[in-house]
Amino acid sequence: MRRYFILLSVVWFAGCSSLSDVFVAHSDTAARVGEHELSVTTLAEIFAVGSDLPLTRDAVDQLARHWVEMMLVARRSAIGDSLLDRTIVLEAMWPNVRQILIAELHDSIFSEGGELSPSAVDSAYRVGEMRMLAHILRRVAPETTPEEKEQQRAVAERIHRQLVAGGSWEAANEQNEDSGAQQANGSLGVVKRGETVPKFENVAFALGPGELSEVTETRFGFHIVYRPRLDEVRDRFAEATERELAARFDSVYGEGLLDAGGVEVRPRAPAIIEEAMDHPLRSLGSSRALATFSKGRFTVGQFLRWLQYLSSEVQQQVLDAPDDQVIHFVRRLVLQELLWQQVDSAGLQLSDSVYDLVEAQHLQNVTAVWEAAGIAPDSLVPVASTVSERELIGVFRVDQYLRAFAAGEVPLRPVQPFLAAQLWDDVDWEIVPAGIERVVERASRLRAAVRQEPTTVIQPELNIR
């Protein structure tokens, strides 16, 4: 169970030594898992060694949390737990599981509309807004001289004459300076209006099937555009068209779900999210509503849970986005919840073969953590006869791993956030704010001492408690 100790007020009474003792004990501790503590001294030494680590309260808090999560895994390893219980696997991999089952729901709904008929493909190819296109490009760059530009135009005109005279497209493509298209025999795939520069689009969308354009100049250079006949690209065009229709269907279907569910995102949702991000660890359990709908509400805790699934770059983009984009993002997440309700109503479950793949990915994630700190069950169980002794070995190895990370010798291997959430209820644990503040102060002094005495070597104190 996660506990953050916040000192709201301290009233000192004469002779009240017990309260003083409690405060001092906690301030010497940065984090605790069961009876095992990460001392202020140990964590300060780690940050003193890691001079490249940002010495901020948030950074110290994050590394303390990492220690807690690694220790939670080490405790399971000490009893020989492989962490492959089905409940743990499904919960630890819940974003992946949700996406897989929502995709199955999509396939079951979309397949009801059937595939495009041959006549529909023919009609879409003749007059649709999606075109299969290929081109040959002789590239012109801003630094190209007028003489070089005219040379490129001459080459393009010569290639065009050869094609008109019956030359092969494959031979012409050998002179294509669009490397990506050249690898696909000049193909640009399916192109929709608005996806290319206007000069190129005007020419390309005026071509009939099997027609070749004149040499066309854009800011990229000189193009010869070809629109293949349908019989040359039928399968690829049909697949692309079905994907586009499916995407449009998804958009319409999703908006329908949001409307039917009466989804309302609170106007202050961006501000509430910003407040929560000041203390994200403490806010993971928040039930404060960001949006409401007919069958429930979407909370700060749910938002932060999804946010953990995204890369750090995407997380930062979300947090830096304007309010209207944040509100749109919240609506997308609410839609995921509504779709998940439909998955549940439909009784969809992972097949055995898909579950095996999910389990394998989970095991790969866990193995990376085991190997990083040397806390795999088969590395702890054989070396000690009791669980408590194995846990002490785990404490030692996790401390050594964090020191090696701080020194730049090994990468940080975080515990998957949803696996960590599964282990939080195993044992009482805490991150102590007062201790975190003392780590920042002590590490600052240690770093200053190292700068003043460059020849002094600080011998780390290893605390196993």
N, C-alpha and C positions, 0 to 999 in steps of 0.2 A: 504494500500500500504506500502510495507516494505522499510524503509529508514535507511541506515547506514551513519552517518555523519563522514566523514574523513577530517581532517584538513590538507590540502595539504601545505598551507603556511599561515603565519599570518604576516601581515605588520601593525605595530602599528603607527598610526598617532596621533599627538598631538591633543587632543580635540575630538577624535573619540570614544566617550563613548558608542555609540550604539553597535559597534562590540564587545567591552569588555563585555557589558551586556549580549549579546547573548551567548558568550562563557561561562561566569560564570553560566548562567541559565542552559545550557546544561550539564555542568560538575557536577551540583548538582543533575542531573537526570540520573538514570541508564537505565530506559525504560519508554515508554509512550504509552498509547492506548487512542486515542482521547484526552480528557482533563484530563484523569486520569494518574498520574505519580507514578512510583516506584522510590522513592528517593534513593540517595546514602546512606543516613543515615539508612533507613529501611533495605536495602539489606545488608549493612555492619553488622547491628545488627543480622540479620538472620544468616550470616556466623559466627559471633562471638559466637552465641548460639550453632551452629552446629560445634563443634570443630572437629568432625570426617570428615566434608566435606573438600575436598581438596581446599585450598585457592589459586587457580590459575585463571588466566584470563579466560581460557576456561570454567572452572567450574562455575565461576560467570556469564559468558555469557550464558551458558546453563540454569542456573536457572532464569536469566532474561527473556530468551526466554520462559521458562515454564510459568512465570508470565504473559507474553504477551498472550500466547495461552489460559490460563485459563481465562483471562479477555475478550478475544474475545468470548469465550463460555458464560461467565457471561452476556455480553451485549445482546447476543441472548436470554438468559433466561429472561432478564429484560423486553423484549417485548413479552414474552410468547411463543417463538419459540421452538418447540420440536425437531428441526433439523432432521425431518423425511421427508422433501421434497425429492421426488424421485431423482432429480438431485444431491442433496447433498449426499444421500445414495450411489448412484452408483459411484460418484467420491471419496467419503471417503473410499469406499471399493474396489477401482479399482484393486488392485492386485488380490484379491479374484475373482472379476468378470472376469478378464482376464483369470485366470487359469481355471475357470469353462467353459468359452466359448471356450478356446483353447482345453480343454479336449473333448468338444462336437465335435469340428472340427476333432480332432484325431479319435474319434469313428466313425464319418461319413466317413472318408477316409479309416480307417483300415477295417471297416465292408464290404467295397466293395470287399475285398479279400476273404470274407467268413470265416466261422469257419473251423478248421481242420476236415477233413473227418475221419471216423473210421479207414480206411486203413492207412491214414497218421499218426494217433496216434500209430497204431500197428507198423509201420515201424520205427517211431521215438523212440519207446520204445525198440525195438530190437537192433538197431545199433547206436542210437544217442549218443551225447556227454552229454546228461542230464540223470541222473539216480535217480530213487526213491530208497532211501536206508534207512535201519534201523540198529541199532546196540545195543549190550549190552556192557557196559564198566565196567571193574573193574579198578579203578583209581590208578595210581602210581604217586607220587609227588617227587620232587627233594630230599626232606628230608626223603623219605621212606627208611627204612633199607633193606639190602639184604634179611633178613628173612621175613620181611613183604611183599616184592616184590614176593617172592616165594609162599607165602600164597595166594596172589592175583592171581598169575598164576594158582595155583591149583583150586581155586574157578572157574575161567574162564573155565578151562578144564572140570570141573565137569558139569557146565551149558551146555557146548557144547555137552558133551556126552548125557545129558538128552534131548536136542533138537534133536539130531540125532536119538535117540531112540523113538522119537514121542512125546516128552513132548511139552506142549503148550508154545507158545511165550509169552503169557500174564504172565504165571507163572515165566518164566525166566526174564521178564522185571521187576519184583518186586525186583530183585537183581541188577538192573542197577544203576550205580553210576554217570551217566550223567543225572542230575536232569531234565534238559530241555527236553531231548529226552524221559526220562521215562514218563513224563506227556503226551507225544504223543504216548504212547505204543512203545517207542523205535525209532520212525520215525525221520529221519533227513530231511525229505522233499526231494525236488529236489536238487541234488548236481551236479555241473559241474566240469569238469577237472580244476585243478589249485586251487580249493577251500579248499582242505584238504591236510594234509601232504602226501608226496610221498608214504610212506609205506602203508598207508590206501588207497590211491587212486589206487595203483597198484592192490591191492587185490579186492577192490570194483568194479573196472571197468573190472575185469576178470570174474565176476560172471554172469551167465545167469539168466533169470527170474526164481524165485522160489528157487535159490541156496543159500546155507549157507556156509560161509567161515570157514576155520580153525581158531583157536585162533591166533590173529595177534597182535604183540607188536609194539607200537609206544611210543613216549615220554610221551603220556598221560596215558598209561597203556595198558591193554589187551582187545582187541575188538573181538566180534563175530559179523560179518557183514551179513546182510540178504538183498537180493534183492527181493522184493515182485513180485508176478505174476501180469500181467497187469490187470487181472480181479479184483484184490484186490484194485487197486489204479487208475483205468482208469480215473475217473472224475477229481481227483486231479492232475494227470499227464497231462491231456489234458489242464486244466486251466493254469498250470504252463508253459507248452510249448507255449500256445497262448500268455501268458504274455511276455515270452522271445522273441518270434517272433515279437510281437508288439514293444518291446523295440528296437530290431534290425531295424525294419521298421522305427521307429521314428528317429533313428540315421541316417539311409540312407536318409530318407526324409528331415531331417533337413539340412544335409550337401548339399543335392541337392538345397534346397532353398537358402542357403548361396552362393553357386557357381553361381546359376542362377541370384541372385541379385547383383553379382559382389562386394560382401562385402570385404572391405579392412580396417583392423584395423591399425591405424597409429602407426608406430614403437615407437613414443614417448608417446603413450597413458598411460603407467604406470607412467611416469614422470609427465604428465599433471594431472593425478588423484592424485598423491602425492601432487602436488602444490595446487590443489583444496581442499584437505582435511585439509590444514592449516587454511582455512577459509570456512568450509562447508556451513554455513548459507548464506554467501554472494555468494557462488558458485551455489546455487540451481537454479538460473535463467540463468546460463552460457550457451551460445549457441556454445561454442568452441567444435569443432568436435573431437571425439575419433575414429570414424569410418565413412566411407562413403559407400553408396550402390546406386543402380540405381534409387531408388525412394526417396532418401533422405539421411539423415545422423543421426548418433547417437551422442548426445552431452554429455558434462559434467553434465549438469542439469538433463538429463534423467538418466544417470548413478547414480547420487546421489539420485534421486527419488527412483530407484530400491533398492539402498543400504539401505534406510530407512525401507524398507519392511523386511529386514533380521534381525535376532537377532544380538545383540551386539557382541556375540562370533563369528558369521559367518562374520560380518563386519570386525572384527579384523583379521580374517584368510585371508580375501581377501586382506586387506591392507598390511599384512606381507608376502604375497605370492611372489615368484619369478616373474620376468617380463613375462615369457612365460605363466605362469598360469593366470596372470592378463589379458593378451591378449586373452587367451582362454575364460575367464569369460566374457570379453566384447563381444566376438563373440556369446556366449550363450544368452546374453541380446539382441543383435541385432536380433538373431533368434526369440526371443519373439516378437519383433516389427514386423518382417516379418510375423509371424504367426497371429499377431493381424490384420494386413492388410488383410490377407485371411479371418479371421473371419468377418471383415467388409464387404468384397466383397461378402461373402456368406450370408450376412444379418442375421447372428445368433444373437438371443437375449435371455435373461433369460426368462424362463417360469414363470408364476405367482407364482407357488409353490416354485421354487428356489429363486425368488426374495424375497419372504416372509422370507426365511431362512437367506438371506443376510441382509435384513432389521433388523431381530431380533438380529443378531450378531452386527450390527452397533449400535442398541439401547443399547445393553449390554455394548459396549465400552463407549458410551456417558454417560450412567447411572453411570458407575464407576467414571467418572470425576465429574459429578454432586454431587454424594454422598461424594466424597473425600473432596470437599471444601464447600459443602452445598449451591450449586448454581443452583439447579434444578429449572425450571420455577415455579413449584408449591410451592417452598420454598421462592421465591422472590416476585412473583406477589401478594400474599395475604397480605404481610407485609408492603407494601408501595403503595401509590396511583399513583405516577408518575414514569415514566421510569428513570428519572435522580436519584430519590431517591433509586430505586432498584439497579441501577448501583453502587451507593455509598455503599450500603449494600454488593454488590458483591465484591467491592474493599476491604472492611474490612474483609470479610470471606476468600478471597484468601490470604491476608496478614497473617491472623491467621493460615491458613492451611500450608503456607510455614514455619512459625515459628514452628508449631507442627512437620512438617517433619524434620526441622533442628535439633530439640530436640530429634529426634528418636521416636516420639510418633505415627506417621502415616507413611505409605509408600507413595512414590511418584507415582501418577497416571497420566502419561503423556497423553496429548491429542493426538489421532491418527494423525500422520503427514499429512495424506491426507485430514483429516477433517480440520486441522489447515490451510492447504493451501487454502481450500474453504472459510475460514473466513478472510483471510488476506486482501481482497479487501473491507471489510465492512467499514473500517475506517483507517485514517492515524495512523500509529504506528511506533515506532522506538526503536532501542537499541543503546544507545549512547556510543561509545568506550571510550571517555574521562571519562564518568561517571563510566564505568566498571573498568577502571584503578584506580579511586579514591576509589571504593568499596574495591578493594584488599588492598590498602594502609590503609584505615580506619579500615577494619576488622582485619588487622594484628596488628594495635595498640590496638584495643579492646581486642584481644586475649592475647596480651602481658600484658595488664593491669590486666586481670583476673588471669594470672599465677602469677603476682607479688602480687596481693591482693586477695588471695583465699576466704576471707570472704566477699568480696564486691559483692553485687548483682546488676547487671546492669538492670535497669528498661527499657524495650524496649519502644521506642518512636513510636507510631502508627500514620502514616501519611495517611490521606484520602484527596485526592486532586481531 
